[in-house]
Amino acid sequence: MELQWALANYGRRFPLIQAGEVGRSIHGVYLVYHDGNPERPLLIGDGNIGEHLRAISRDPDLMICSVFGMLRATWAAVPARYSEGVKNFLVGELEPVIRSSLGSAAPVPVNLPQYKAL
């Protein structure tokens, strides 16, 4: 499956707080990074993008990671029936720092988000 990863100006990831507003009402998968290690995601999730990213931006346990660099996010719209499988694939490929439990869906291969240096 070919995904269209959301990027801000100049092909960079969105700052986390802005991402929660821009990604509202979109269902799919999301990845959160910090600038200190921009190639390995902190976490990967699926569901309502805006809702999840706004919750993450208010979570003090996750916001502590911002001491390593600005928290940023990217996401892609994915039909609900595939989102768990896409998330499972991304977790397996990218090995996020914070591992979430994997669902029972078979991994659905997708293109990985590209990183563009700041």
C-alpha positions in Angstrom: 0.0 0.0 0.0 1.4 3.4 -1.0 0.8 6.1 1.7 0.8 9.9 1.4 2.8 11.0 4.5 1.8 14.5 5.8 4.6 17.0 5.8 4.8 20.7 6.7 6.6 23.3 4.7 9.7 22.3 2.8 9.1 18.6 3.4 9.7 18.6 7.1 7.6 16.9 9.8 5.1 19.0 11.7 5.8 20.3 15.2 3.7 18.0 17.5 1.4 20.7 18.8 0.6 22.0 15.3 0.2 18.4 14.0 -2.7 17.8 16.4 -4.6 20.6 14.9 -3.8 19.9 11.2 -4.5 16.2 11.5 -7.9 16.4 13.1 -10.7 14.3 11.7 -8.3 12.0 9.9 -8.1 8.3 10.6 -4.8 6.5 10.0 -1.4 6.0 11.4 1.0 8.5 13.0 4.6 8.6 14.0 6.1 10.9 16.7 9.8 11.8 16.6 12.2 14.2 18.4 14.9 16.2 16.6 17.6 14.5 18.7 17.1 11.2 16.8 15.0 12.1 13.7 15.3 8.7 12.1 13.9 6.5 14.9 10.3 7.3 16.0 9.5 7.7 19.7 6.1 6.0 19.1 3.8 4.8 16.4 0.0 4.6 16.7 -3.2 4.4 14.8 -6.7 5.8 15.1 -8.0 9.4 15.0 -4.8 11.4 14.2 -5.8 14.7 15.7 -7.2 13.3 18.8 -4.2 11.1 19.5 -1.6 13.8 18.7 -3.4 16.3 20.9 -3.5 13.8 23.8 0.3 13.1 23.3 1.1 16.8 23.3 -0.6 17.1 26.8 1.1 13.9 28.2 3.8 15.0 30.6 5.5 11.6 30.5 5.9 11.9 26.7 6.6 15.6 26.6 9.7 15.0 28.8 11.3 13.6 25.6 11.3 17.1 24.2 14.5 17.7 26.2 16.2 15.6 23.4 14.8 17.9 20.7 11.5 19.3 19.4 8.8 16.7 19.1 7.5 16.3 15.6 4.9 14.1 13.9 3.9 12.8 10.5 0.9 10.7 9.6 -1.0 9.1 6.7 -4.7 8.5 6.2 -5.4 4.8 6.2 -8.8 3.1 5.9 -9.8 1.8 9.4 -9.8 -1.9 8.3 -6.0 -1.6 7.4 -4.7 0.8 10.1 -3.8 -1.9 12.7 -1.9 -3.9 10.0 -0.1 -0.8 8.8 0.8 0.1 12.4 2.1 -3.5 13.0 4.3 -3.2 9.9 5.7 0.2 10.9 6.5 -1.0 14.4 8.3 -4.0 13.1 10.3 -2.0 10.5 11.1 1.2 12.5 11.4 -0.2 16.1 10.0 2.9 18.0 11.6 3.8 21.3 8.2 3.3 23.1 6.7 0.0 21.9 2.9 -0.3 21.9 1.3 -3.6 22.0 0.7 -5.1 18.5 -2.7 -6.0 17.4 -3.7 -9.3 15.8 -3.8 -8.0 12.3 -1.3 -9.2 9.8 1.3 -6.6 8.9 0.4 -4.5 5.8 3.6 -3.4 4.0 3.7 0.4 3.2 6.2 2.9 2.0 8.1 4.4 5.0 8.1 8.2 5.7 11.1 10.0 4.4 13.3 12.2 6.6 14.5 15.6 5.5 17.1 17.3 7.6 16.3 20.6 9.1 
